[in-house]
Amino acid sequence: MSLIDPVRPLYPFAAIVGQERLKTALILNVIDPSLSGVLIRGEKGTAKSTAVRALAALLPDIAVVEGCPFQSDPDDLKAMSSEVRARAAAGERLPIVTRRVRVVELPISATEDRVVGTLDLEHALTEGKKRIEPGLLAAAHRGILYVDEVNLLDDHVVDVLLDSAAMGINVIEREGISVSHPARFTLIGTMNPEEGELRPQLLDRFGLCVQVEGLTVPEQRVEVIRRRAAFEADPDAFRLSWAEPTEALRARIVSATALRSQVVAEDEILLDIANRCLATGVDGHRADIVMLKTAKVLAAWAGRDKVVATDLDEAQTMVLPHRLRRRPFEDVFRPDASTATFRAGLDHGKMI
């Protein structure tokens, strides 16, 4: 199983220099998994993969049914596999364990069987019985599915991800056996645009999108060198030196998660969201809904129970860029453009 184990000496999330928008987008998805993930675009060597892998140490604990390969939630029938649901309906007392939310990495070379699940041939040969071997979607249920170089995925694997993201269910059908299980996960993808673009259908499934670039301030680049050298020299000591900031981040995430359900957005905020989405000409209503969710999480992250205009300013830089309609020879929207520049571009009927 391709799990990113938080016990391994991974680079601390809190030690990443700069890349604030990247870190914010990832944290927002931890606070509210319904944001539908984030696409991270940028050149090589800009801490994209490092940030995603480091996120594992910040993830909350969840309760799961012990021994269930589908990460069944003991308190939610809809988040249980069919087998566990049947056990619960029969009145069985389900064994429960608590563990950290998982980050499951999907290799770009993964086959459809590896992603969806397949027949356990070893069990069939030794026991004479057919049994399904769960795939990566089962492992990622209620967690994070991470795809490095997501733009290089085979089309058939992309189709599987699209189906699971749309329905929240994965169906495994092999040799007369049919098993279904919930497959609700936060999709995080990283990519270098120079290696090709992403299919529009999958692009729209990412709730947020951020563009990362190399640091241009010499002092920041020097700090990157220092911290990386210290980490490689003694990973355990380096992680220990960042333990306090890491725990502070975790505590803030827990606090924001608790506050999120109490955050309100007044009608004028909703109207502002609608106007911004209409002005950019995005298709459908997904952008409006995701922008509201993002603004609420940003408010909770700031410790507020009310959405303000500045929350929308920040939310639109992550929600709208990858949903804009692009025409030939038209400038591409820059996610880091200021709100004033963004609106000025809209007034002139073009994208920045």
N, C-alpha and C positions, 0 to 999 in steps of 0.2 A: 504494500500500500504506500502510495507516495504522499506521506504526511510530513509536514514541516514541524518537527518536534521542538516545542518551546524549551525543553531541557537542554538541548544541544547548545553549544556556545555560539549563538547568533549575535550579530552586531546589535547593540541596544537601539531601540527606536528613538529614545530621547537624545542619543548622541549624534544623530544625523544633523549635519550642518546645513542651514538654509532649507530650501524646498518646502516652505511653509504651506503652500497651497496643496501640494502632494500629501503632506502629513495630515492636513485638515480633512481632505477628502476621504482618506482612509479611516480616520477617527470617526467621522460622521456616519460612515457605514457600520462601524462597530456599535455606535449608539442606537442607530435605527437601521437594521438589516433590510427593511422594506424599501430603502432607497435604490435597491437593485444594482449595487456595485459601482465600480469606477473603472474607466479606461485611462491608462497612464501612457501618454505619448511623449516620446523624447529620444534624443540621441543616446548613443551608448555611453556608459560610465556616468550616469546622472543619478544614481542611487535608487532607480526604480525598483529593481528586484530586491535590493537590500532593505528598502522600506517595507515592502510587502512581507518578506520573511520575518523581519523584526517585529511586525505587528502581532505575531503569535503570542508574544509575552504580555500583551496588553488585553487579550481577549478575556471575557468573563467566564465564569463557571456555569455549567448547565447540568440538569439532571437527565439521565438516560436510563432506559431499561437495560439492565445488566445482561451481557451476552448477545444483545440484538445487533446484527451487523448493519442495520438500517438507521441507527441512531434514534430510535423511537422515543418520543416524549411521553413519559408516564402520566402527564396531566392533560394531554390533548389527543383525543381520538383521531383527529385529522392528521396529526403528525406521527401516527403509528403505522407500522407495516401491517399488512393484512393478517399475518400470523399473530402478532402481538395483540392486535385488536380482537381477534377471536379468543385469545387467552383471557383478555380483560372482560369480554362479554360472558365468558364462562364462569366468571367470578374468581379467577385466580389472582392471588396477591402478587403483583409484579415486583421482582427484585430491582432496586434502584441504586445507581451509583452516580457520583458527581465527578465531572471532569471538565477540563478546559475546552472551550470551543476550538475546533480544529481548523487548520489551514491545510487543504489538500491540493497538491500540485498536479496539474494535468500536463504531461509532456506533449509536445506538439507531434510526436511520433506515435501517440497512443492510438490503438485500433478502436473500432466501434465496440467490440466485445469488452475491451478493457474499461471503456467508459461506462457502458450500459450494464454489463454483467454477462455472464455466460454459464454454460453447463460445467459443473465440477466433474471433470473426467476421471480424476483420481478416485473420487468417492464412488463414482459409478462402476469403476473397474474393481475396486476392492470390496465394496459393500453390495454391489449389484442393484443400487438404487439411484434414481436420478435426483440431483440436488443442484440448485442454482448457486453459483459463486458471485456474490455482489461485486459491482464495479465501483468506479470512482464516484459516481453520482450518489451511491448509497453512503459512502464514507463522507461526502461533502454535505449531506442533509443536515440542516440546522447549523452549518458552518460556512467556511469560505472556500470557494473553488478558485484557485489561482492558475492562470495560463500565461506563461512567459512567451513572448512573440506570438500573441493570439492571432495576429494577421496571417500567420503562416499555417494555421490549422487546416487540415483537409476538409473539404466541403461537407462530406458525410458526417464528420464529427461536429461541425458547426450546426448542421441540421438537427442533430441530437440535442445539442445545447439549447437551440431555439425552442424545440418541442418541450423540453423539460422546464425551461424558464417560463414558457407560456402557460403550461398546465400545472406545474408544481408537482407532477407525478412522473415517475419513470416506470415503464413497462418492459419486463424481460420475458421474451418468448423464445424458448429453445427446446427442440425435440419433444414437443407436446406438453411442455411445462410452461405455465404462464404465471408470473409473479409481478405484482405491482407494489410500489412503495412510494411514499412522499419523497420529493426531491426539491426541497426549497433551500436554496443556497445563495450566498452573496458572491456574485461573479466579479473577480478582479483580473483585469488583463493588462499586460504591458506590451508595448510595441515600439519599434523604430520606424517612422513613416517612410524612411528611405528604402525600406525593404518591401514596401507594398502597403496598400490601404486595406481596410476592413470592409467586409460585406455590409451594405446598408442595413440589412435585416438584423444582424448581430450588433452593429453599432448603436442602433436605437434601443437595444435592450440594456445598455449600460446607463444607469441613472445619472452618473456624473462623468465628466471627462476633464482631465487636467493635462496641460502641456508643461514638461519640465525641460530645463536647459542647464548647461554647465554654469557654475558660479563664475561671476565676472569680477568680484572683489578679491584682490590679491590676499588680503588677510583671511578671508573665508577659505580660500583654496589651501593656504598654509595650514589652517586649523584642520581641514579634511585630512591632509597628509599626516599631521601629528596624531590625530585620533586613530587613523587607520593603522599607523605603525605601532601604536601602543596596543591596539587590539590584537594584531598579528603576533606581537611579541609575547603577550600573556592574555589570552581571551578571558579567562576566569577573573583575573584581577581587574581587567578593564570593565567587565560586566558588573563586578562588585562596586566599582567606583561610580557607576551610573545607576545603582540599585535604588537610591533615594528618589532621583528624578523620575525613574520608571514607575515606582509605586505611587508617586504624586500624580502622574498621568493616569494610572489605573483608577485611582480614587476619584479624580475629576470625571473620568468616563462614567463611573458608577453613579456619581451624583447627577450628571447630565442625563443619563438614561432614566433615572427616577423622575427627573423634572420634566422630561420631554412630553409626557401625556398631559401635563398641566399648561403647556404653552398655548396661548390663543393668538389668533390672527383676526383682526377686525375687518369689516367689509371693505374698507378703503385699501387695505393690503391685498385682498383678493382681487379687487378691481385693478390695482397696479400690476399684479401678476398677469392678469388677462391682457392688459394693454401691452406689456412687454413682449409677451408671446405672440400676440397679433402683429406687433410691429416688426418682429423678426421673420414672420411668415412660416413658423414651424408647422409641421403637419400634425393633425390630431390634437388630443388634449393631454397626452402623457407629460409633456413639458410643464404644463400648468400645475399638474398634480405633484410632480417631482419637485418643482420649485417651491411649492408650499411646504412640502415635507422637509426639504433642505433648509429653508428659512427657519422653520420651527426648531430643527436640531441645532442650527447655528445659535439661535436664541438661548436654547438650553445649555449649549456649550459655554456661552458667555454668562450663564447664571441668571438669565432673565426668563420671565414667564409670559412675555409678550413680544411678538414679532415687530421689528421696526424696519424702516426703509433701508438702513445699511445692511440688514440681513439679506434683503432682496438683491442689493448691489453685489454682495459676495456670492449669493446663490446663483445668480444669472451667469457668472463667469465660469461656473462648473456645469450648469444644466443646459445652457443654450448653444454653446459653440458647435458641438457635434451634431446638432439637430437643424442647423441652418440650411436652407436651400442654397446650393451653390450653382452658379451659372458659369458658362465658359468665359474666361478672361476677367472674372470678378475676383476682387481681393478676398482673401480668406480672413474670417473673424479671428482676432487675436484674443485668447482667453485672458491675457494679462492687461488688456486695454482698460483704461479708466472708464467709469460710468459715463462721464461727460463725452468722452471720445466715442464710446459705444452709441450713445443716443444721437450724437452729431452725425455719425455714419448712417443711422436709420433715417434721420431727417433728409438726407441726401439720396435715400433709396438705394444704398449700397451697404455691403458688409465691410467691416474694418479688417 
